[in-house]
Every structure is written in C-alpha cells, then in structure tokens.
C-alpha cells in the first residue's frame, strides 16, 4: 500500500467559503469553488475532473506550478559562470516552462496536509542536477493555504544545494470568474499594476526593451475590458508586465484585479515577484475539461507572477540566478470578493 503522497491524487482544502482541490501532481489547483454575490458557488478554474488527463499531458499547463524557470528561454540556451547550458526545445525555437518535463509534470511529495482553522497543504520536490538541462540540485517547497474566508495563498521557496542556477517559479491557473464552463473571458475587465511591459519578438520572447503601456492596447492601469482592444494584439495577450505601481501590503504588491460582470466576482492578486505574464488562453483549442465542458480560445486568463521571461539572457532584467544556500522566495495571494 502506497503511503499518502506517493501516488498522484487530489486533496481538498476548505474553510466553508473557499474550497480548493489541489493535486501533488505538478502542485496543481484542479478546482476552486468561490461564492458570487448571492452566495452560490462556482468552480472558477479550468481543469479536469480526475488526475489522469493531467498525467497524460492533456492540460496546457492548467493550474500547475511551472519551473525550474517559468516562461520562455530563448533558443533553450544560457551561459552561467562560463558554462553553456542547453535545455529542451519544447516550444520551438525556445524552451518553455522548465522543459519537456518541468515541475508541472512530476509528482511532488506531500510534506504536510492539515484541515484545521487554516487549511493548508505543503508539497516538496527535489530537482536533480542536470534535470531538463539545468545545473545543480534544488530543493523546492510550495504551500497552499486558506488563511482567511476569502483568500487562497501560495508560498514557494527553492534552495540550490551545490551550483548557482536560474529559478523562477510561476502558478499557471486559468481563471474564468463566471465559471470554468462559461465561455470566454473577453467580457471580464482587468486592472494591471504595471506602467511598462516587455515587448516580444515573433516567438514571444522579450526583446530586452521596456515599453510604457500608455497609449497602447497594453494599458490596463485603469480597469478595462480584456476584449476591448485584444484585436490590436496579434494572437492575443501573452506578455510580461513590469509590476511597479501599487503600494505594498505585508511585503506584497498588487499585480492585477480581475472582475466578471455576470457574477460580480472579483479576484485581486498580490505578489512579491517583479513581473506578471498576462495570457489570454490564445492556444487553448477544444480541450474537453470538467463535466464535459469544452475549453476553446480565451476560455480562461492566466495571471502568472514571475521573474521576467528569458531574464537569464537579458542583463537589463532582474536576475533570476540563485546561489547555493541562498533562498528563492515567491508568494502570491488570491483575494476574492464580490462588487
């Protein structure tokens, strides 16, 4: 008999107001029930009813933690301390979200699971030297908790054991506040606390420039409908924002506020990461999810707080290199309300 955490399963975290289902496969949020203005509960994340489709690769990064390095690394190459490293090219011509078998496609250990006043689950993963081409052993810990009636919190830590290495983890949930099966998110409105974004080349890799959002379809400094100018962005939004506008609260700054007009649900995301990928589910195409729902283009929106994409190759970007014994930390708070 396998002891708890040795096989892929789904765990429940609930405080009566928020119920999360989270798997040790990829440290993945598979379901999140939150109330609307009338107290009716809806699952607001895209995903599957069972763990098998995740394991079988049917999920385009639904709900998981991605790493060792989130987002794109140009040409799957970087040089660190004079050594060139080559990574799997799993999104040609680049390496994406940690490679062919990133942190989203592995079984994490369940280190702690408690359903008390503050329900929480802690996952651990040991990433080996050379795994997916990355240098050094890294110990990773991710804890999901429900610290208040309206918030889900994720705390991520990673410590390189023997070599400097790039580390940038991200949480890759696709949100639809009207309900996972309610169609597209183009009527949702969003505010993003970033006055600049990092423009990209034809393969969605940042060029290294910083561009003000003012006067562009990327300006969400004032809340606006996601679909209002999406036709001016070829393919849709898939861009990194420089988070620089909000006041810190408890060491976290606001990243984005997402609002659904139908249910009046609002999600505000807080983070200590420097950037956030705003991705409008442009590549989702006929994925059959929970309850037989079919997810198509723009069925969900991802708000992935992160280090900047390809930072390892961009000296002007905040460094994502962590030294042995140093600790990488990344915290996110998902705060739900109705307005």
C-alpha positions as CSV (number, residue, x, y, z in Angstrom):
1,X,0.0,0.0,0.0
2,X,1.5,3.3,-1.1
3,X,1.6,5.8,1.7
4,X,-0.1,9.2,1.3
5,X,1.6,11.4,-1.3
6,X,3.4,8.5,-3.2
7,X,0.8,8.4,-5.9
8,X,-0.9,11.2,-7.8
9,X,-4.1,12.2,-6.0
10,X,-6.3,15.2,-5.4
11,X,-6.6,16.8,-1.9
12,X,-9.3,19.0,-0.5
13,X,-8.7,22.3,1.3
14,X,-11.8,24.1,2.5
15,X,-12.9,26.7,5.1
16,X,-16.6,26.6,4.1
17,X,-16.2,29.8,2.0
18,X,-13.5,28.7,-0.4
19,X,-12.9,25.1,-1.5
20,X,-9.8,24.2,-3.4
21,X,-8.8,20.9,-4.9
22,X,-5.1,20.6,-5.3
23,X,-3.0,17.7,-6.6
24,X,0.5,16.6,-5.7
25,X,1.0,16.0,-9.5
26,X,2.5,19.3,-10.6
27,X,1.3,21.0,-7.3
28,X,-1.8,21.7,-9.4
29,X,-5.0,23.6,-8.5
30,X,-7.7,21.4,-10.2
31,X,-10.8,23.2,-8.9
32,X,-11.6,26.3,-6.9
33,X,-15.1,27.0,-5.6
34,X,-15.9,30.6,-4.7
35,X,-19.2,32.3,-3.9
36,X,-20.8,35.0,-6.0
37,X,-22.9,38.0,-4.7
38,X,-25.8,35.6,-4.0
39,X,-23.7,33.1,-2.2
40,X,-23.8,30.5,-5.0
41,X,-20.6,28.6,-5.5
42,X,-18.9,28.1,-8.9
43,X,-15.7,26.5,-10.0
44,X,-13.6,29.4,-11.4
45,X,-10.6,27.5,-12.8
46,X,-10.1,25.4,-15.9
47,X,-9.2,21.8,-15.4
48,X,-10.2,18.2,-15.4
49,X,-12.4,16.0,-13.0
50,X,-9.7,13.4,-12.4
51,X,-5.9,13.4,-12.3
52,X,-5.4,11.2,-15.4
53,X,-5.7,13.9,-18.1
54,X,-3.0,15.9,-16.3
55,X,-0.7,12.9,-16.1
56,X,-1.4,12.1,-19.8
57,X,-0.4,15.6,-20.9
58,X,-3.9,16.8,-21.9
59,X,-3.5,20.1,-19.9
60,X,-1.9,23.2,-21.5
61,X,-0.4,24.0,-18.0
62,X,-3.8,24.1,-16.3
63,X,-3.4,25.1,-12.6
64,X,0.1,23.9,-12.1
65,X,3.4,25.3,-10.8
66,X,5.9,25.7,-13.6
67,X,9.7,25.6,-13.2
68,X,12.6,25.4,-12.8
69,X,12.2,28.5,-14.9
70,X,8.8,29.7,-15.9
71,X,8.1,31.1,-19.4
72,X,10.5,31.2,-22.3
73,X,14.3,30.9,-22.5
74,X,15.5,32.0,-25.9
75,X,16.8,29.1,-28.1
76,X,16.8,26.9,-25.0
77,X,20.3,28.2,-24.1
78,X,22.1,30.2,-21.5
79,X,25.6,30.7,-20.1
80,X,26.3,30.8,-16.4
81,X,29.8,31.2,-15.0
82,X,31.3,30.5,-18.4
83,X,29.4,27.2,-18.9
84,X,26.8,27.0,-21.6
85,X,23.7,25.0,-20.8
86,X,21.2,23.6,-23.3
87,X,17.6,23.0,-22.5
88,X,14.8,21.0,-24.3
89,X,13.2,23.0,-27.1
90,X,9.6,22.2,-26.2
91,X,8.1,25.3,-27.7
92,X,10.3,25.7,-30.8
93,X,12.6,27.6,-31.1
94,X,12.6,28.1,-27.4
95,X,12.4,26.3,-24.1
96,X,9.2,26.9,-22.2
97,X,8.2,26.4,-18.5
98,X,11.1,24.3,-17.4
99,X,11.3,22.0,-20.5
100,X,9.7,18.7,-21.6
101,X,9.2,17.5,-18.0
102,X,9.1,20.6,-15.9
103,X,7.8,20.9,-12.3
104,X,4.2,20.7,-13.7
105,X,4.8,17.1,-14.9
106,X,6.3,15.5,-11.8
107,X,5.0,14.0,-8.6
108,X,5.7,16.2,-5.5
109,X,5.9,14.8,-2.0
110,X,3.1,15.8,0.4
111,X,5.1,17.1,3.4
112,X,2.2,18.3,5.4
113,X,-1.6,18.4,5.0
114,X,-3.9,19.9,7.6
115,X,-7.5,20.9,7.5
116,X,-7.8,23.0,10.7
117,X,-8.6,26.6,11.2
118,X,-6.2,27.5,8.4
119,X,-6.3,24.6,6.0
120,X,-3.0,24.0,4.1
121,X,-1.0,21.6,2.1
122,X,2.7,21.6,1.6
123,X,4.5,20.0,-1.3
124,X,8.2,19.3,-1.7
125,X,10.2,18.5,-4.8
126,X,13.8,17.7,-5.3
127,X,15.1,18.8,-8.7
128,X,18.3,17.0,-9.6
129,X,21.5,18.4,-11.1
130,X,21.1,18.2,-14.9
131,X,17.3,17.7,-14.8
132,X,15.9,19.2,-18.1
133,X,19.4,20.6,-18.6
134,X,19.6,22.9,-15.6
135,X,22.6,23.0,-13.3
136,X,22.7,21.9,-9.7
137,X,20.3,20.2,-7.2
138,X,17.4,22.3,-6.0
139,X,15.0,21.7,-3.1
140,X,11.6,23.2,-3.7
141,X,8.7,23.8,-1.3
142,X,5.2,25.0,-2.2
143,X,2.5,25.6,0.4
144,X,-1.1,26.4,-0.4
145,X,-3.3,27.7,2.4
146,X,-6.6,29.4,3.0
147,X,-5.6,32.0,5.6
148,X,-9.0,33.8,5.6
149,X,-12.5,33.3,4.4
150,X,-11.8,35.0,1.1
151,X,-8.1,34.2,0.3
152,X,-6.0,31.4,-1.1
153,X,-2.3,31.8,-0.5
154,X,0.7,30.2,-2.2
155,X,4.2,30.4,-0.8
156,X,7.0,29.0,-2.9
157,X,10.7,28.5,-1.8
158,X,13.6,27.0,-3.6
159,X,17.2,26.5,-2.4
160,X,20.1,25.5,-4.8
161,X,22.3,23.0,-3.0
162,X,25.5,22.9,-4.9
163,X,25.6,25.2,-8.0
164,X,24.2,28.6,-9.0
165,X,21.1,28.2,-11.1
166,X,18.3,30.2,-12.5
167,X,15.0,29.8,-10.6
168,X,11.7,31.4,-11.5
169,X,8.5,29.6,-10.5
170,X,5.0,30.6,-11.6
171,X,1.5,29.5,-10.8
172,X,-0.3,28.8,-14.1
173,X,-4.0,28.7,-13.3
174,X,-6.5,29.7,-16.0
175,X,-9.2,31.8,-14.4
176,X,-12.8,32.3,-15.5
177,X,-14.7,34.1,-12.7
178,X,-18.1,33.4,-14.4
179,X,-17.3,29.7,-14.1
180,X,-14.9,27.4,-15.8
181,X,-17.5,26.3,-18.4
182,X,-19.0,29.7,-19.1
183,X,-17.3,30.6,-22.4
184,X,-14.6,33.2,-23.0
185,X,-13.2,35.8,-20.6
186,X,-13.3,38.7,-23.1
187,X,-16.1,40.4,-21.1
188,X,-14.0,40.2,-17.9
189,X,-12.4,43.5,-17.0
190,X,-8.9,43.8,-15.6
191,X,-6.6,46.3,-13.9
192,X,-2.9,45.6,-14.0
193,X,-0.5,47.4,-11.7
194,X,2.2,47.8,-14.3
195,X,3.2,51.0,-16.2
196,X,5.5,49.1,-18.5
197,X,5.6,45.8,-20.4
198,X,8.4,43.9,-22.1
199,X,7.7,43.8,-25.8
200,X,8.4,40.5,-27.6
201,X,9.8,39.1,-30.8
202,X,7.8,36.8,-33.2
203,X,8.4,33.9,-30.8
204,X,7.0,35.7,-27.8
205,X,10.5,36.2,-26.2
206,X,11.1,39.7,-24.7
207,X,13.4,41.8,-26.8
208,X,15.0,43.3,-23.7
209,X,13.3,46.6,-24.0
210,X,10.9,48.2,-21.5
211,X,7.9,49.9,-23.2
212,X,5.4,52.2,-21.5
213,X,1.9,50.9,-21.7
214,X,0.4,54.4,-22.1
215,X,-1.3,54.9,-25.4
216,X,-1.1,51.2,-26.3
217,X,-3.6,48.3,-26.2
218,X,-1.5,47.0,-23.2
219,X,-2.6,49.8,-20.9
220,X,-4.7,48.3,-18.1
221,X,-3.5,50.8,-15.4
222,X,-7.2,51.8,-15.4
223,X,-9.6,48.9,-15.4
224,X,-10.7,47.9,-18.9
225,X,-12.4,45.0,-20.6
226,X,-10.0,42.3,-21.7
227,X,-11.7,42.1,-25.1
228,X,-11.8,45.9,-25.7
229,X,-8.5,46.1,-27.7
230,X,-7.4,42.4,-28.0
231,X,-7.9,42.6,-31.8
232,X,-5.0,45.1,-31.9
233,X,-2.7,42.5,-30.3
234,X,-1.9,39.8,-32.9
235,X,-2.8,36.4,-31.4
236,X,-4.0,37.9,-28.1
237,X,-2.2,38.9,-24.9
238,X,0.8,36.8,-23.9
239,X,3.1,39.5,-22.4
240,X,5.1,40.2,-19.3
241,X,4.2,43.3,-17.2
242,X,6.6,45.2,-15.0
243,X,4.8,45.4,-11.7
244,X,5.6,48.9,-10.3
245,X,2.5,50.8,-9.4
246,X,0.9,49.6,-6.2
247,X,1.6,50.1,-2.5
248,X,3.0,47.1,-0.7
249,X,0.8,45.4,2.0
250,X,2.6,42.9,4.2
251,X,5.5,42.7,1.7
252,X,3.3,42.0,-1.3
253,X,2.2,44.4,-4.0
254,X,-0.9,44.3,-6.1
255,X,-0.4,42.6,-9.5
256,X,-3.9,42.5,-11.1
257,X,-7.6,42.8,-10.3
258,X,-9.9,40.7,-12.4
259,X,-13.7,41.3,-12.5
260,X,-16.5,39.3,-14.0
261,X,-19.6,41.5,-14.7
262,X,-22.0,38.5,-14.7
263,X,-21.3,37.1,-11.3
264,X,-19.8,40.2,-9.8
265,X,-16.8,38.1,-8.6
266,X,-13.5,39.9,-8.3
267,X,-10.1,38.4,-7.9
268,X,-7.2,40.5,-6.8
269,X,-3.7,39.0,-7.0
270,X,-0.9,40.1,-4.7
271,X,2.7,39.1,-5.2
272,X,6.4,39.8,-4.4
273,X,7.5,38.9,-7.9
274,X,8.8,41.6,-10.3
275,X,6.7,40.7,-13.2
276,X,3.4,39.1,-14.3
277,X,2.5,37.3,-17.6
278,X,-0.9,38.3,-18.8
279,X,-2.0,35.4,-21.0
280,X,-5.5,35.2,-22.6
281,X,-5.6,31.5,-23.4
282,X,-4.8,32.0,-27.0
283,X,-3.6,28.5,-27.7
284,X,-6.5,26.7,-25.9
285,X,-8.3,24.7,-28.6
286,X,-11.1,22.2,-27.9
287,X,-9.8,20.8,-24.7
288,X,-12.5,18.7,-23.0
289,X,-12.5,19.5,-19.3
290,X,-14.6,19.2,-16.2
291,X,-18.1,17.9,-16.6
292,X,-17.5,17.6,-20.4
293,X,-17.0,21.4,-20.8
294,X,-15.1,22.2,-24.0
295,X,-12.5,24.9,-23.5
296,X,-11.7,27.0,-26.5
297,X,-9.6,30.1,-27.3
298,X,-9.8,32.7,-24.5
299,X,-11.7,30.3,-22.2
300,X,-9.5,31.4,-19.3
301,X,-7.0,34.1,-18.4
302,X,-3.6,33.4,-16.8
303,X,-2.1,35.9,-14.4
304,X,1.3,34.4,-13.8
305,X,3.5,36.4,-11.4
306,X,7.1,35.6,-12.2
307,X,10.7,36.7,-12.9
308,X,10.9,38.2,-16.4
309,X,10.9,35.8,-19.3
310,X,14.4,35.0,-20.6
311,X,15.9,37.0,-17.8
312,X,18.9,34.6,-17.7
313,X,19.9,36.0,-21.1
314,X,18.9,39.7,-20.5
315,X,21.4,41.7,-18.4
316,X,18.8,44.6,-18.1
317,X,16.2,42.3,-16.5
318,X,16.2,41.5,-12.7
319,X,18.4,38.5,-12.2
320,X,16.8,35.0,-11.7
321,X,20.1,33.4,-10.7
322,X,20.1,32.0,-7.1
323,X,23.4,31.0,-5.4
324,X,23.8,27.8,-3.3
325,X,22.5,28.3,0.2
326,X,20.5,31.4,-0.9
327,X,16.7,31.1,-0.8
328,X,14.4,31.9,-3.7
329,X,11.1,33.1,-2.4
330,X,7.8,33.8,-4.2
331,X,4.5,34.4,-2.5
332,X,1.1,35.0,-4.1
333,X,-2.2,35.8,-2.5
334,X,-5.5,35.3,-4.4
335,X,-8.1,37.5,-2.8
336,X,-11.8,37.0,-3.8
337,X,-14.7,39.4,-3.3
338,X,-17.9,40.5,-4.9
339,X,-18.6,44.0,-6.1
